[in-house]
Amino acid sequence: MDAAEFRKRGKEMVDYVADYLEKIDKRQVFPDVEPGYLRPLIPDCAPQDPESFEDVFKDIEKIIMPGVTHWHSPYFFAYFPAASSFPALLADILCGGIGCVGFSWAASPACTELETVVLDWLGKMINLPEEFLAGKDGQGGGVIQGSASEATLVSLLAARTKTIRRVQSEKPEVTEAEIMGRLVAYASDQVSTSQKHRPGSMGSILSILINCNRENIWMHIDAAYAGSAFICPEFRHLLNGVEFADSFNFNPHKWLLVNFDCSAMWVKKRSDLIGAFKLEPLYLQHHHQESGLVTDYRHWQIPLGRRFRSLKLWFVLRMYGVTGLQEHIRKHVRLSHQFERLVLQDERFEICAEVILGLVCFRLKGSNELNKALLKTINDAKKIHLVPCHLREKFVLRFAICSRTVECAHVQFAWQHISQLATELLETWEPNQQQQQEQEQC
Ligand SMILES: *Cc1c(COP(=O)(O)O)cnc(C)c1O
């Protein structure tokens, strides 16, 4: 493909993506395929001779789309939102076009410098304490990681190195291995595979933070989902106490309209990260010293390579503005409260956790088996898509407001559908069915 064909195909692809997103509500939100569906549809080996773009393009609808779960459908209420917006998609084209690998300042100065500045913007938008910002000569600063899980791992490794060095400076006779064997990490019990369902009591988090701070314990706050909401002053109190933390991250790729992947992480002391990851073969050295002005982001992350991800954040922040993004968050929160009200009006159902942001945890009053059956009928019908979670011992349905284009009418439709399926289920449900099922399992 030469540049002339790229122009032509690029325009076709933009049209295809625009059509896909504009008419996504017409597609079934969850696919009909079974595991292994794809292998028989494509050849066993890569083609020996080149194929045409048309050949590839026509396989999108034939092979790919039948197996896509449409995360941006307004009928998708599962997991958590995956951000998407047109400015971010355009920026990703540019990122691919530049195609630099910005592991050091010199490897592409714009890639590094835009990231530092835009993460300062974002930090200011959520009113992060000054110490987390890079500024012109700050000790802190932000970095874009691929995921919140990576941010957590990076902070764990930084905390480990920092603690080992501190103990060794106090007791030089203790070996690194001895210290390593005695390190402990604590995490909240309301997390599962790194997924937080509700913000616990903030008061107790604050006291944990203050204690960590006093005891020299590294404190990392993962607000992967909730973090975006802190751009709205009415939700910022949920972040109180962050001034006691060492590192903080949230995912603009969840709720701030920046397409995956973009997990924003800040540290108070960049030297803590650099201390854990610094590696300096000759070909990566250049004549500048690391400082507030010259950042080598390879020391802030696990991989060496990194994409120019700050472009999409920059495009989104500029083209929505803070007000546009606040509107997006507030609309989602309004919709979750709309769904909550619908649930509360139906005596057969209960709300299982306080609705604060865009997530409603609800269930039929009754057994876990009953709720599992309800979820199954909902997901088998494939008109909407939900996933469950456990809150203490209870099997709970999660209704997460996800799509950028979801409106009141979609939420209304989802509730009527759920309520109708619940009626049908309860008509056939026998109270002792649960015992029968348990016996069958034995
Ligand atoms: C969604 C979520 C994660 C997982 O995010 P990744 O970026 O995919 O790793 C981690 N922590 C919390 C609190 C989340 O909500």
The ligand as a MOL file (V3000), in Angstrom:
LIG
                    3D

  0  0  0     0  0            999 V3000
M  V30 BEGIN CTAB
M  V30 COUNTS 15 15 0 0 0
M  V30 BEGIN ATOM
M  V30 1 C -11.1700 -1.3790 36.4400 0
M  V30 2 C -10.2900 -1.3620 37.6220 0
M  V30 3 C -9.0060 -1.9080 37.5660 0
M  V30 4 C -8.4850 -2.5940 36.3520 0
M  V30 5 O -8.0410 -1.6320 35.4720 0
M  V30 6 P -6.9080 -1.9580 34.3820 0
M  V30 7 O -6.5270 -0.6060 33.9110 0
M  V30 8 O -7.5760 -2.7750 33.3460 0
M  V30 9 O -5.8190 -2.6880 35.0700 0
M  V30 10 C -8.2040 -1.8120 38.6720 0
M  V30 11 N -8.6160 -1.2030 39.7890 0
M  V30 12 C -9.8630 -0.6670 39.8980 0
M  V30 13 C -10.2710 0.0080 41.1770 0
M  V30 14 C -10.7370 -0.7220 38.8160 0
M  V30 15 O -11.9590 -0.1640 38.8900 0
M  V30 END ATOM
M  V30 BEGIN BOND
M  V30 1 1 1 2
M  V30 2 1 2 3
M  V30 3 2 2 14
M  V30 4 1 3 4
M  V30 5 2 3 10
M  V30 6 1 4 5
M  V30 7 1 5 6
M  V30 8 2 6 7
M  V30 9 1 6 8
M  V30 10 1 6 9
M  V30 11 1 10 11
M  V30 12 2 11 12
M  V30 13 1 12 13
M  V30 14 1 12 14
M  V30 15 1 14 15
M  V30 END BOND
M  V30 END CTAB
M  END
